[in-house]
Amino acid sequence: MTGNELIEMGYRPGKWMKDALEHINTNQLEGEALMAYLEQYKAPPVINLHSEAIPFSVNIKAENELEEVNVTGVVASMNELMRTPTIVKGAIMPDACPTGSIGTIPVGGVAVAKNAIHPGMHSADICCSVMLTDFGKADPKAVLDAAHSITHFGPGGRSRESQFRFPMDLLAEIEANYFLRDQKCISAARSHLGTQGDGNHFLFVGISKNTGNTMMVTHHGSRGFGANLFDKGMKVAERFRRELSPETLKQNAWIPFDTEEGQQYWEALQIVRKWTKKNHECLHDATLEKLGIDKQNRYWNEHNFVFKDGDLFYHAKGATPLDKKFMPDITGPRLIPLNMSEPVLIVEGETTEDNLGFAPHGAGRNMSRTQHRKSKTGTFEEIFELETQGLDVRFFSNEIDITELPSAYKSAETVRKQMEEYGLGKVIDEVLPYGCIMAGDWQKNAPWKNKRRK
């Protein structure tokens, strides 16, 4: 028997064929004996896309022409995504904006799948999250200065001499997980601990509107550690996509939860979550220690993750969980940052049919970074001075990134108004801005660019 004959019989080609053919021909299997042996290699039936998009909640509306283009793009992408066979419901938040080709989950999107984890719907920045520590009546400048001396922005990780002590119990969990135990993952987990990356990640210091206390808020995800898991997850999901649902868009491939890969991937996500929380804690605790201060309070939440409720998996691509069932270690209300000149909102709220237990995760964008740069006039320094008046805003690389200034984001007022209109969390306090640190344009003077100039 040959491989072509097996394919003609309806079997899909794969690595299994070589061993199967050797067994069949060595044992001269035919008739019922052949069919009984081949039963184990029978492919499951192909799963087709939903004929129509599953309905989803639209918790956003356009208030100008630019927002109209944005909302139209978000809805179009969600309509395509909601045809994915595993999806049962979804929602978009007021900060939603398209990312990637049509059918890709937008930032500010929630997609609920049954018994399936979609790596592409949590993306590479797994467990992007925010943490707040209450520093009591500490001087906000002293807190920002101390944090500036401790934090780390930009590519790569810390040198061996400046790395934080790595928890041995967490290392044991990493080494026991199929997806995480290779040296590349472990190395990233060690060197990236206590780092914040780039883009819209920040370290923010402000004053509580309610208490007058100084509060520090950090925003970042799982760095290279999580990105490595994402890459592996997408490869496994693609293997299942080709076998189970070739019509499904590659970015929406999934790992069935009831498989060994699904169980291991879910465990890996929980380990990355623990690591990311520790990543925040390292920076907060070191800042407290440097100032000789005891924390008054602390809470955190992720806003880019997969949350499980029974056999349903809630993929929140930039959406803040309101429902306590999504966070086993909930210690307080949730955090929604807007932009560097606006307060960080402290919120709580109830689950409804429209919000699915989520709120926005920030202000979102109406245009790309490139579009934003082209829309501005004047030097970077002039734009920076105009948009950060009265604030202590610092860029870790000492190079201004105007695509992270307030004008790069949607109107904070509009987002807050739509949160109230659609029942997406109640603001119970605000952290009024004093200043912040961001990565800045670290690529401007990157070694390879300097070398090219020379």
C-alpha angles and dihedrals in degrees: 000000000000135000091250090059091053090050090050087053089059102262118138116237117251146132090288092070097076095057092038093053092047090052094045095048096041091052094035092229118188141152117009092352091056093048092047090053093046093051090087090059096048107127118232115250115276113261112226127213118262107272089230133021115272107244116259136188118259108206095173139072134189118247099180141019095270092051090048090061090047096048092045090054093047094050092046092052093046091049089058094043092051090065089068106119097235096050119105104167143353148178142199126217132218091261093055120139133165121260125182128350123335112290092037114123108257125231103267092034131129120198121183117206130186115235092337139104117208110200091192090060094061093037128200096305093073114189096006099184149161131236129191127199122188110223094187114222095342118144106264092219091053090051093048092047093049092046091048090057091052109036126084126211131178134049125330128015142275124299115255091256094055100042121122119244108271117229109245094210090056091047089054090054091049093050091051096054121091094217098045109034100089120106095249092059094044092048091051091046091055101041098038095051107116095021131116108198120210142278113067095347114121151166109230130189122193147141126265110244089213103045108015089234121145113248133190121207125189126194122195142106141226097303118200092344092064094037090059091053091049092053092051093044092053091052092051092045090051090054090054091044093056090050102038108027118006090173092063114101112257092239089056097051114135143206112227108237093218092065128086089248090052093051092047092047092051090051090048090054090054091050091050088050091054090048092050093050088051089049090060093042093055092060096042095046094046090051091050090048093050090053094041091237131141115221118251095202142341138195138161144181137189119231101185109056148090117267124196128216111170107304093342122097116201110207107200110190097188102339128127117233113235097173114087091216088074095058118053093186099045111159103169146334124326131263127231115181117197111182137319093271095047132071123267103243120229107206146172130185151156131261117254135176089257102045095038087212097307143107132193118285098216143321099301126202135276094196140028122262090254092052090049093052091050091049094059128084128200131039122311089249092054093047091047094050092048096050100040102045112154093012132106098228118172135182114212092215091048088237120112117240105199091186088074096051119108095263090063090068137066120268108287089209091057093050092050092048092051091046087059094042095051098037096248102152136313120253109234098170140359131217103220111215123257098160147309146210124227134172095254124196095326091166094064094080098022112151094247091052093048089049091051091050092051 
